Amino acid sequence: KKWGDFNYEQRKSLEKSRLRIPRRYFIWKGDAMEGDWYMDGKKTSGNMYETYYKKYHANATWYSFAQSSNNNLIRKELSNTKQKLGM
């Protein structure tokens, strides 16, 4: 989907999901499968997002969804999150 294909509620939800990093705004525009990162309103790469994320969130865990070796770890994290949220 392109940004214009989302209805009002979906857009508001995506706008709330932006990550605030000093002097930079990153926002994901797309759905769960396809989309692009935007930094300060300009399309940017996932690598740029990763660089800033790691720099300002030093103890953050970064999982690459492209690496099958992380599948079990991602499933475990999702399971823990669901348990904490009571889902």
Residue frames relative to the residue before (quaternion, step in Angstrom):
aa qw qx qy qz dx dy dz
K 1.0000 0.0000 0.0000 0.0000 0.00 0.00 0.00
K 0.3404 -0.6974 0.5895 0.2242 3.50 -1.16 0.62
W 0.7072 -0.4789 0.3091 0.4183 3.59 -1.21 0.49
G 0.6834 0.5043 -0.2875 0.4427 3.59 0.96 -0.83
D 0.6115 0.5767 -0.3433 0.4191 3.60 1.23 -0.35
F 0.6012 0.5777 -0.3625 0.4164 3.60 1.21 -0.32
N 0.4338 -0.6708 0.5244 0.2946 3.56 -1.08 0.66
Y 0.7560 -0.4168 0.2584 0.4336 3.56 -1.31 0.21
E 0.6783 0.5012 -0.2985 0.4468 3.60 0.86 -0.97
Q 0.6519 0.5099 -0.3153 0.4643 3.59 0.97 -0.83
R 0.6454 0.5195 -0.3259 0.4555 3.59 0.96 -0.80
K 0.6465 0.5175 -0.3230 0.4581 3.59 0.94 -0.88
S 0.6399 0.5248 -0.3179 0.4626 3.57 1.01 -0.84
L 0.6757 0.4839 -0.2940 0.4720 3.59 0.92 -0.88
E 0.6395 0.5310 -0.3317 0.4461 3.59 0.99 -0.78
K 0.6546 0.5084 -0.3094 0.4661 3.59 1.08 -0.69
S 0.6502 0.5490 -0.3155 0.4199 3.58 1.20 -0.46
R 0.4253 0.7141 -0.4750 0.2890 3.61 1.19 0.08
L 0.3643 -0.7240 0.5523 0.1952 3.54 -1.15 0.73
R 0.2525 -0.7715 0.5671 0.1397 3.60 -0.77 1.02
I 0.0410 0.7558 -0.6486 0.0798 3.53 -0.74 1.16
P 0.6440 -0.5570 0.3360 0.4026 3.62 -0.93 0.79
R 0.8650 0.0280 -0.0877 0.4933 3.55 -0.82 1.15
R 0.7414 0.3351 -0.2197 0.5383 3.62 1.21 0.08
Y 0.1382 -0.7491 0.6399 0.1019 3.55 -1.13 0.71
F 0.0935 -0.7686 0.6316 0.0405 3.53 -0.84 1.02
I 0.0455 0.7847 -0.6171 0.0373 3.57 -0.95 0.84
W 0.3372 -0.7207 0.5750 0.1904 3.53 -1.09 0.83
K 0.0571 -0.7772 0.6263 0.0189 3.57 -0.81 1.01
G 0.5813 0.5316 -0.4279 0.4432 3.52 -0.44 1.24
D 0.5337 -0.5847 0.4700 0.3905 3.53 -1.24 -0.32
A 0.7698 -0.3618 0.2402 0.4677 3.59 -1.23 -0.29
M 0.7352 0.4295 -0.2316 0.4706 3.59 1.10 -0.58
E 0.8155 0.0789 -0.0073 0.5733 3.58 0.94 -0.83
G 0.3438 0.7202 -0.5565 0.2309 3.53 -1.08 0.71
D 0.3468 -0.7270 0.5567 0.2031 3.53 -1.32 -0.07
W 0.4159 -0.6529 0.5694 0.2768 3.55 -1.27 0.51
Y 0.1111 -0.7649 0.6315 0.0620 3.54 -1.10 0.80
M 0.1367 -0.7723 0.6179 0.0560 3.55 -0.95 0.96
D 0.8311 -0.0852 -0.0025 0.5495 3.56 -0.60 1.19
G 0.7458 -0.4345 0.2111 0.4586 3.56 0.98 0.90
K 0.6844 0.4397 -0.2896 0.5044 3.61 1.26 -0.06
K 0.5375 -0.6323 0.4519 0.3273 3.56 -0.99 0.89
T 0.0060 0.7979 -0.6012 0.0436 3.56 -0.93 0.95
S 0.5924 -0.5917 0.4169 0.3538 3.56 -1.27 0.11
G 0.6214 -0.5279 0.4285 0.3892 3.53 -1.29 0.33
N 0.6042 0.5677 -0.3508 0.4354 3.58 1.12 -0.64
M 0.6303 0.5215 -0.3315 0.4698 3.59 1.02 -0.76
Y 0.6351 0.5164 -0.3217 0.4760 3.59 0.98 -0.86
E 0.6625 0.5157 -0.3050 0.4495 3.58 0.88 -0.96
T 0.6353 0.5409 -0.3234 0.4463 3.59 0.96 -0.87
Y 0.6975 0.4532 -0.2739 0.4828 3.60 0.83 -0.96
Y 0.6358 0.5411 -0.3369 0.4352 3.58 0.96 -0.84
K 0.6921 0.4692 -0.2807 0.4712 3.58 0.86 -0.95
K 0.6402 0.5423 -0.3297 0.4329 3.59 1.02 -0.77
Y 0.7916 0.3275 -0.1610 0.4900 3.59 0.86 -0.94
H 0.7201 0.2860 -0.2145 0.5947 3.58 1.30 -0.10
A 0.1487 -0.8703 0.4636 0.0747 3.54 0.62 1.22
N 0.7735 0.3135 -0.1949 0.5152 3.60 0.94 -0.73
A 0.3768 0.7169 -0.4959 0.3134 3.58 1.17 0.54
T 0.3562 -0.7066 0.5674 0.2279 3.53 -1.17 0.60
W 0.1475 -0.7876 0.5951 0.0616 3.55 -0.84 0.97
Y 0.0864 -0.7911 0.6050 0.0274 3.56 -0.72 1.08
S 0.2582 -0.7420 0.5955 0.1678 3.55 -0.91 0.88
F 0.3433 -0.7578 0.5178 0.1996 3.56 -0.61 1.12
A 0.5948 0.5714 -0.3679 0.4294 3.60 1.23 -0.21
Q 0.6657 0.4831 -0.3054 0.4798 3.59 1.19 -0.35
S 0.3775 -0.7551 0.4910 0.2149 3.56 -0.50 1.20
S 0.5629 0.6130 -0.3889 0.3951 3.60 1.16 -0.45
N 0.6766 0.4900 -0.2892 0.4674 3.59 1.20 -0.41
N 0.3932 0.7584 -0.4609 0.2404 3.62 1.24 -0.14
N 0.7017 0.4646 -0.2816 0.4610 3.59 0.77 -1.00
L 0.6412 0.5243 -0.3207 0.4594 3.57 1.02 -0.79
I 0.6496 0.5062 -0.3098 0.4752 3.57 0.98 -0.85
R 0.6444 0.5162 -0.3213 0.4637 3.60 0.95 -0.86
K 0.6416 0.5263 -0.3190 0.4577 3.58 0.99 -0.84
E 0.6622 0.5026 -0.3015 0.4670 3.59 0.92 -0.91
L 0.6492 0.5070 -0.3176 0.4696 3.59 0.98 -0.81
S 0.6388 0.5281 -0.3167 0.4612 3.56 1.01 -0.83
N 0.6528 0.5106 -0.3052 0.4691 3.59 0.95 -0.89
T 0.6478 0.5185 -0.3118 0.4630 3.56 0.99 -0.86
K 0.6520 0.5123 -0.3145 0.4621 3.59 0.94 -0.89
Q 0.6423 0.5211 -0.3242 0.4590 3.58 0.99 -0.82
K 0.6666 0.5063 -0.3004 0.4573 3.58 0.92 -0.90
L 0.7116 0.4335 -0.2475 0.4944 3.57 1.08 -0.75
G 0.4374 -0.7189 0.4404 0.3130 3.58 1.29 -0.13
M 0.3816 0.7326 -0.4769 0.3004 3.56 1.07 0.72
